[in-house]
């Protein structure tokens, strides 16, 4: 599944190409891609046709385009979630003149840009878990900018429950650190909880835990304040490095708006390396399925927490 660096690579690519464009035509090629709207393709088309794309914004793994409006009274949002295999492709030609749609194209939007001229925006999704949605914007709880790509303190209703992500300058690190230390769930499960800190998926959770030397099954209540800070810093570090390389790509499905794959998988320290030597101590990395997720860690560098007798809240 595309993670934050992959989605941010898509967002920045779209922002550079389609911001300022007006949506002139909509061709929904598979109704399931707009399944969140009761009226389906007709309702989606009516909501977005002839609207101007003022910004392309991201929070965690969620993308949205701000349509019409201004800073005081923003219009609506064209939201997108990439699911497991969703991607956007931009063609510098109008609908009929653009290349034949890819077999996995689920929606095609024809755009008119004031300087670039005619553009075609395709939404591709082989595994069909992704979607497009037209919905209202609502103010953020903290009155701060909603996400990367805009200073607007407004976000789509469907994204309101998602926490700020690790790369968001407005993330409340103290609150995030406390949330990482609360409850009995394993800390990896907490990292994957998008309402705590968004955008962390399976790959970068393993990478951050390895970098911070924290065992993935360590109970949240047994995570020290220093470890929580180290985890947040490690998450930023691995995501920033991945973003610089276009994200992590394990197959041809994960590409940016120009069809180029990311390649951070060559730099992974833990994920997908079960049985290989740890880059720190040289011992074999372990792989196991935990909570339904493939998990990779070093049993030497990331020691399992064992409570002392009679003290379940003690820390290693």
N, C-alpha and C positions, 0 to 999 in steps of 0.2 A: 504494500500500500504506500502511495506517495506520502512522505512526511514533510515537516515544516520546510526544510531547505528546498525540496522539490517544488512545493507549492509556492514558495517565495520566488523561486526562479521563474515559474510560470507567471506570477503576478507582475514581476518587474518587466518581463518581456511583453506582456499585454499592455502594461502602462505606457511603455515607450512607443507602442504601435497604434493603439486604439483610443487612448484618452483624447477627448475632443470630438470623436466621431459620433454621428447620428445613426441610429438603427433604422434602416429603410425597408427591410424585408426580413421575414422570418419563415424558415422552412423546417418544421419539426418532422423529422424522418422516423422517429420512434416515440410514440406517446408516453412511454414509461419514463422518459428523461424529464418530463414535466409533471410527474405523478403527484406532486404535493399540492397542485392546484385542482380544485374540484372541477373547473371547467376545462382542464387539460390544455391542449395545444391552442385552442381558440382563445381561452382566457389569457394564456401566457403572451400570445401575439398581441392581443389588445392592450395589455399592460406595458409592453416595451416598445411597440412600434412608434417611430418618429420621436423617440426620446434621445437625449444627448448623454453620452458617457462622460461624466465629469471626473471620475477617479476610479482606479482599480485598487481595492483594499484587501488586506488579509489579516485575520487573527487566527493563530494556530494553523490548522489545516483548512480553514474556511476562507473562501474568496467571495468578494462581491463587487459589483460595479455600481457606483452611485449614479443614479439617473436623474437628470434635471435638477431643479431647485438651486439653492445657494446655501451659504454658511448659516444663515438665520433660519431658513426653512427648507431643508433638503427634501428632495422628492422621494423616490422609491429606490429599491435595490433590485438588481438582477444578481441573485446569489447563485453560487456554484459550489458543489462539493465533488471532488474527483473520485470519491469512492476508492475502489481498488485499482482501477486502470484508466480513469478519466484523463483526458488531455485536451488542450486547445491547439489549433493550428491556424495561423493567419496567412492568408494569400493576398497579394497585392493586385487584386482584380475583382470585378463585380461578379455576382452569382453565376450568370450564364457564361462569363468569360473565364471564370476560375476553373481549375482542373476538376475532373470528375471527383465527386466526394469519395472519401475512403469508405470501404465496406462497413467500417465500424462507426461511421459518422451518424450521430443521433440528432443533431440539430445544426442548421447552417443559417447564419445571420449575415445579411448583406449590409455593409456600413458605408457611410459617406463621410470622409475625413476632410477637413478644410484645407489641408496641405498635401496629404498623401493621396487624395482622390478616393477611388472606389477600393474597398477592402472586403474580404470575405473571412468571417470567423467561423470555424468549424469546431463543434464539440464532439470528440470521439470517446467512445467508452466500450471496450470489448466485453467486459464482464458485467456491465449494465448496473452497477451499484451506485454510480454517480448520478447527479441530477442538476437541473437548472430550476430556478424558482424566482418568481416575481413577488415581492413582498414589501410591506412598509418598513421604514426605518424608525427606530425609537432611541431616545437619549441614553447614553451610558450611565451607569449607576454613580460613577465617580466624576462625571462631567469632564473627563479627559478624553483626548483623541482615541477613537475606537480601535485603530489598528494601523499597521504599516501601509503607507500610501496615501494617507489623508489626515488632515488636522481636525476633521469633523468629529464631534463627540456624539455621533449617532451610529448605530449599527443595526443590521437586520434583526427582526424578531427571533428568527431561528438560531441566531448566534448569541443571543443575550445571555444564555446560561454557560457559555464557554469562558473559561478563565483567560487572563492575559498570558501570553506565551513568554518563553525564556528570553527571547530577543527583544521584547517590548520594553522600551525605556521607562514606561509608566508602571511596570510590574512592581507591586508592593512586595519587596523581597522579605521583609520581616514576616508578613502574613503568609507568604508562600513557604517560608522556612518552617513556620509553626504548623502549617497544614501537612507538610512532609513528615512531621513527627507525631501526628495524631492518629490514634487507632491501633488496631491489631493486625491490619493487613500488611503483607510484605511490602517493602518500600518500592519495589518495581511496580506493583499494582497501583500504588499511589502516584508514581510518576506517570503512569498511563492514564490516570483519571483526568480527563480534559477539563473538568470543572476546577481542578486545583491549579495546575499550570498547563496550558494547552500546547499542542504541537509536538509533544514528545510521543513518539511511536516506539515500536518494539526494537528497531535497530538502534536508535539513539539512546534509549533507556539502557540497553546493554553496554553501549560505549561509555555513557556517563558514569554508570556504576563501576565499570572497570577502572576508569580514569580516577574516580574518587576513592577507589579501594573499598567499596561497600558491597556486601553480599546482597544479591537480589531478593532473598527471602528474609532479610533482617526485618523484624517487626517495626512498623513506623514508630511506635512508642519507644523503641530502643535506639533510634537514630539520635545522635547527639546534635547539638546546635552547630558545632563545627562541621560535622558530616553533612548536615543539611545545606550549609553554606557552600561546602565543597561540591556537593551534587549540583546545585544551581550553577556554580561557576563551570563545572565540567560540562553540563548541558550546553551552556553558551559556547564553550570552547569547541566542542565537537560539531555543533550546528553551524557555527561561523566558518569552521574549516570546510565542512561539507558544502555550504553555500558558495564558498569561493570556487568550488569545483563543479557547481551545477547540480549538487545533490547526489544521492546514491541511486545507481541504476543497476538492476540485476537482470533485466530483460528489455526487449525493444519497446515495451509498452510505456516506459517512463522516459518521456522526452519533453523538451521545452517547446515553445511556440514555433520554433523553426525546425523542429524535428530532430534536435541533437540530444543525445543521451548524456546523463551525468556519469561521473566515474569515480566518486568518492569510495566506492566499494573496495577499491584497491588499497585504501588507507585504513580500513577498519581494523581495530585492535582486538575486538572480542567477537562481535556478531558474525555468525557463519564460519567460525574458526575452531569449532569443537575438535579436540584431538591434536590441534597444532600447538606449538610451543608459545607460551605467554611471552610477550615482548619485554616484560620486566624481569621475570624470574626464570624463564625457560621451561617451567613445568607445563605439562599438557593442559590446555583449556578444556573445561567440561561443558557438555551440552545436555540439556534436559528439557522436557516440556513441563512448564510450570504455569498453572492457571490457563492452560490451553495455548500458551505461547512458547515458541522455541526460545530458550534462554541460554546464554553463554557467559561463563565467568571463570576466574582463576581460583581454585580452591586454596592456593597459598596466599595470594595477594588480597583476596576478598574472603576473609575468614568468616565462617558462619557464627552467628551470635548464639551463645548458650547461657541462659539465665543461671545465676547462682541459686543454690537451694534456698527457698524461702524468700527470694527477692526477684520476682518476675519482671520488675522494671529496671533491674541493674543493667549496666552497659559494659560491653567488652573493653 
